[in-house]
Amino acid sequence: MRPAVVIPTYDEADNIARLLGCIRALPGDVHAIVVDDNSPDGTGDLVAQIAAGDAGVRLLRRPAKLGLGTAHLAGFRAAWDAGFDPVLTMDADFSHDPAQIPDLLARSADADLVIGSRYVPGGGTRDCPLGRRLLSRTANGVARAALGLAAADCTAGFRCYRRAVLEVLLATPIVANGYSFLVEVLVRVQARGFRVREVPILFVDRRLGVSKISKNEILRAAATVWRLFRARIRRSLPIMGAQRPGR
């Protein structure tokens, strides 16, 4: 394995240095690729300073806030070109615990996509407002029912992709660009018959910085699920009837 973590950032100066330190302290020389969307708070400059002294940290600067989906794809492309495998994704705000990265890496030995899941036995959330918990549960339930997804946590951003999956994702047009990007990716991964597995994680609400989830983002996510549902009905995007991912 030659693992790397893709971390999209926008105004995460309060968190990014500590997160990179935690990742680089992990066993196995886990690299980090930060995709920064021209953060006004100087996140990119902080990462650039760290990268200057650590070859295991890379910075991709983008000219504006271009969306979570394209940030993931830019990170995937950089990881692919550098030969990394597997490639993880995670939030920059410590809602995903970097100490659990080895758990996802270990599970990827017999899986093509590993999801750090809140909704399998052993997983859970902490310090999250009731409204956010209800929103997450509802979004997952609707996505699973409408799109035939087998994963318990369809909207999780803490993931580990093997190189074969990245090859497909980089060659396939993906329309969604916000948080619903994660759902569309899962649809395409399941449709291709890749092995999807889940490992339990504890999701912790951010302590520093501001959440990027907005009402517009929720509406865009709903539109994405509707588009994918219509495609499923028309059979232009077949969803394979896979069994529930194992652990």
Secondary structure, 3 states (H helix, E strand, C coil): CECEEEEEECCCCCCHHHHHHHHHCCCCCCEEEEEECCCCCCHHHHHHHHHHHCCCEEEEECCCCCCHHHHHHHHHHHHHHHCCECEEECCCCCCCCHHHHHHHHHHHHHCCEEEEECCCCCCEEECCCHHHHHHHHHHHHHHHHHHCCCCCCCCCCCEEECHHHHHHHHHCCCCCCCCCHHHHHHHHHHHCCCCEEEEECEEECCCCCCCCCCHHHHHHHHHHHHHHHHHHHHCCCCCCCCCCCEC
